[in-house]
Amino acid sequence: MVENPSADQIDAIVADPAWLPYQLRDDWRTLKFVHLPRRKINDIAFLDKRAQPERWERLTADAPRVLMPVADIAESARRANSGPCHYIFHSAFCCSTLMSRALHIEGVACVLGEPRSLRELGDNNPGSNWSHDQKMALDVVLDLMKRPRIPGEKTIIKPGNIVNPLIDYIMERQPNSRALLMYAPLSEFVLAIARRRRWMFARSLAAQYRKHLEFETPQTRDLAYLTDLQMAAFLWLQHQAQFARLVRDLPEGRVATLRSDVFLARPTEAVAAAAGLFELALGEKEAAEITGGPIFQNHSKRPSHRFDESKQKQNDAVIKIAFGPEIAQAIEWGEGVAAEASIPLDLQAALIS
């Protein structure tokens, strides 16, 4: 760790956007940086070793690292020459990684996928009772991530959905930022949880949302009585209620919503519209080239693997046989709660109509 770093040391870190604010330590007081040039960001979907450990190790094996006190770098980070920064927020399993890869174009936009430091802040955000160190850490991380990797290039951040409780703070602090809110239909979200056997993911994140409730009904007061897939539906409903509120509360034009099945049915139109939302130099022709190319043929999280749609349909058929009654029960339960709590199943402010 660089204790009492000099002004020159701080300036060197802040001036070089390749220094990624990767991990927070020491109760938010220390920030670990990893030197990650832009060309390496192209090769990894998530800026978090825990998500893709082998790929991360290969990319960063020889990367310089440094630890610095957050408080020492805060003022310089605030004054950093940051360009426009926008966001893709999502409720998981909704093709947000695919959209990120489509917009990640050198000289146009650099998309930072699910950075670890933001995930740590989301994972440990205790509702409204933030400590001073947590707020300072979030401000520093956001200020440093905004830095353009190439002059004129815009930064887009796609946090993990555990960061969603921080959206209000992020959008308030960055009034010029815009956000794309991506979501899957309730039925697809529940199916995705069953397909991946992500029971603990749904339960742990749903429990986290108890600290950030967007709504509550008699059916959601005691989560212990819910099945695993009902918990998944509860999680989806919390995200959906938050996104609906953001659409209502934020000025028109700051947020747009995109449902995954609409995106997949009209990919070129969706990519071009997202570029328009973020004011990127990307037109319909360029969007068509992207959606007709390898990004939309390969697996979004494992670009070296071709996406096999027929195999996924076969897997889904097996899952529906194995979990059909539970899936149907969870969807029916979720739709009932949505009606009771006035949560829209389809969001307003659609990116493409």
N, C-alpha and C positions, 0 to 999 in steps of 0.2 A: 504494500500500500504506500502511496505517496503521501506522507504526512506533511502537513503544512506546505502544499505545492506552491511553487513560485507562480507569479503572473504569467511568465513565459510558458510554463508547463500547462497551465490551464488554457491559455490561448491556443497552444498547439493542439490540444484535444478538441476544443470547440471549433477550431478552424477547419478541421478535417472530418467531414461527415462519415467517413469510413469507420470512425470510432463509434461503434454501436453501444448505446447504454443497455447492456445485456441483462444484468442481474443486480438485485438489491440485497444488501447484507446488513448485519449489525442493526436490526430494528429500523431499517430504512435510512440509516445514516451514512451508509457507504454504497457506492455505485461501482460495479465491475464493468469495465469496457472491454469489448473484443474488437479487434481491427478486422473489419469485414468489407472489402472493396465491393463495389456495386456488381461486378461481374459474377461474384460468388453468390450474391443474393438471388441471381437468376436461377440457381441450381437447387434451391431449397424452398419448400412451401411454407415452413414454419420456422421462425427465428427462435427456436427453443430446442435445446438438446433433448429434452424429455420426449418430444413428439417424434423426432426422427434421429435417434442417437447415432447410428452408423454414418448417415449422410453428414450430420453436423460434425462428427469427429474428423471425417475426411476433409471437409471444407476448412476447418479451423485448426488442424493439427499443428501448423506452424504459425498461427496467427498471434501477434503480440497481444498481451493483456495488461491491463493496469487497473488498480483500485484507487479511487479518490473519494474524499469526503463529499457528500452531497452539498453540504452548506458552503463549502469552499468554491464550488463551481456554479452555484445557483445564479448569481448575478450575471456572470458571463454567458451562461446558457440563455438567460432571458434576453440578453442583448444580441444573441446570435443572429446572423443574417439568414433568417428563415423565409423560405418562399411559401406559396399557398399550400395548405395541408388539408386534405379531405379524408373522409372515413367511410369504410364499409363495415357496418354493424350487422349482426346476423343472429339468428336463433338456432343455428347448427343444422347440418344435413340439408342445406338449401342451395348448394352450388356456389357459395361465396368464394371458395378457393378457385373455382373455374373462372369466375369473373375477375378475380385478382390477377390470375395469369394472363387473361385477355388484355387487361389494361397495363400490364407491366411491360412498357416499351421504352427502350433506351432513348433518352432525349425528350420523351413525352411525359412519362410518369414512372415513378419507382414505388412499387407496392410492398409494404413491410407486413408480412403475414404473421399474425399472432405472436408478437414479441413477448419474450419471457418476462421482462420487467413489468409490462402492463398486466400480464396475467397474475403476477405475484401481488400487485396492488389490488386487482379485482378479487382475488382469492381471499385476501385478508382485510377487505374493506368492512369495518364494523358499522355499517349503516351511516348515520349522520355524525357519529362520535369519532370523527377523524382526529388523529394526533397532528400536531404541527409538523412533525417529521414526515408523516405520510403525505400531507398536502404538498410539502416542499419537494418530496421525491417525485410525486406525480407531475408537478409543474416542470421540474428539471428534465424528466424523461420525455415529456411531450415537446418541450422546447428543443431538445437535442434531436429528436426523431424528425422534426419538421425540416431540418436542414436539407436543401436540395443536393443530391449526389452529383448532378451535372447542372451547370448554370442554365436556368430557364426550365428545368425539369420540375414537375410537381410531385409532391409526396402524398401518397395515399396509405393510410394505416388501416389494416384489417385486424382488430383485436379478436381474441377468443370471446365467446359469448359470456364467459364468466365476468368480463369487464363491463357488461351492459349496465349494471347499476351506476357506473361512472359517466354514462353518456351525458346526463344533464349538466354535470360539472364541466365536462370537456367542451360541449357546445356553447356553454355560457362563457367559458374562458377564451374560446376562439370564435368570436362572432362572425368571422369571414369564412369559416369552414362550412362545408356542406357534407351531408351524409346520405348514403344509400342504405336503406334498411331492408335486408333480405330475409325471406322466410319461406318455409315449405308449407303446404297445406297440412292441417292437423293429421289427416290420415297418413300422409307420407312421413311425417315426423315420427309417429308412433311405429310405423313399419320399419323405419330406419333404426330405431332403438332395438326392436326385436331382431332385425337382420344382423346387427352387430353384437347382440347380447350385451348391450351397454346398460345393464340394469343399475349398476353402481354409479355410473355417470349421471343418470337421471335422478337417482335418489340423493346423491351428494349435492348436486347443483340445485335441486329443488329445495333441499334443506337450507342451502345458502340463501335462497330467495325468501326464506322466512324473515330475514333481516331487511328485506327490501320489497315488501308486499305492494303490489299494484292494486290488488283487490282481495277480498276475502268473502266467502259465502259459507253457510253452514256445512257444505260438503267438503270444504277445503281447510277447516279449522284443525282437524286432527289427521295429519298425513300418515300416521301409523296404520290406519285402516285401509289405505289405498293399495291396490296392486302395483307391481312394478310399472306396468304400462299406463295405469292411471296417474302415477307419479310423473311419467313422461308427458302425459297430457297436461297435467298441472304446470309443469315447467314451460311447456309451449304456450299455455294461456297467460302466464306471467310475462313472458317476452312479448306476446301479442298485445296484451293490455298496455305495456310500456310503449311499444311502437305506435299504437293508436293514439296514446296521449301525446307523444312527441309530435305526431302529425298535427294534432289539434293545437298544441301550445307554441310551436316554433313558427316563425314567419314563413309565409308561403315562398317556396323556392329553395328553402334550406335543406329540406329532406324530401326524398322520394322513396317509394317502396317497390319491391320486385319479388313476386312469387316465383319459386323455382320452376314450376311446370310451365309458366308463361315464358320464362327465360329460355328453357330448353326448346320450346316450340318455336320461338322467334329470336334466336340468338343474335343474329346480325343487328336487328333493330334494337335489341336490349343493350348490346355493347356500344352501339353508336349513341344511344340515349344516355347511357352512363357517362360516356365521354363528354357529352353535352352538359350534363349535370356538373361535372367536375371541371368544365371549361378546358378540356384537353384538345390538342390539335390532332383530332382523329375523326375522319368523316365516314360516311356510309361505305365508300369503296374500301377503305382500309379495314373497317370492321368486317366486311365480307371476306377479305383475305384472311383475317385472323380466324373467323369462325369456320372457314373452309380448310384450315390448315391443321397441323399436328396437335395444337393445344386442345382442340375439340375432338380429337380422335384418341388421344391418350388419357390415362388416368390423371386427374388434376393433382392429386397428392403424390403420385409416383409417375412423373412424366416419362420415364423410360419404359413404362408398361402401357400397352394398348388397352383401352377401355372396351370390355366385352359386354355389350348391352344384352345380348341373348343369354349369356351366362347369368347376369344379374336377374333377368326375368325368371330364369329357371330357379335361382336361389330364392327369389321372392315367393314363387309358387310353393316351394317347400316350406318356407317360413309361415305362409298363410295356412298351410295344412297343419303345421305343428302348433301354431299359436292363434289360429283363426278366432276362436271364441273370445280369448283375452284381448286381441286387437279390436274386435268389434265392440266389446264392452267398454274399452278405454275410449274409443272414438265417440260412442254414444254418450258416455259420461262427460267427456270434454265438451261436446256440443251442448249438452244440457247446462253445464256450468257457464259456458260462454253466453247462452241466452239469458240466464239468471243474472249475470254480472254485466250484461250489455257489452260484451267483448266481440268485436267484429271478426268473423272468420276470414274475411278479405279486407285488407287495409285500403284506406283512401290514399290519395296522392301517388297513384300508380305511375311508375317510370314510363311504361308504355300502356296505352289503353286498348 
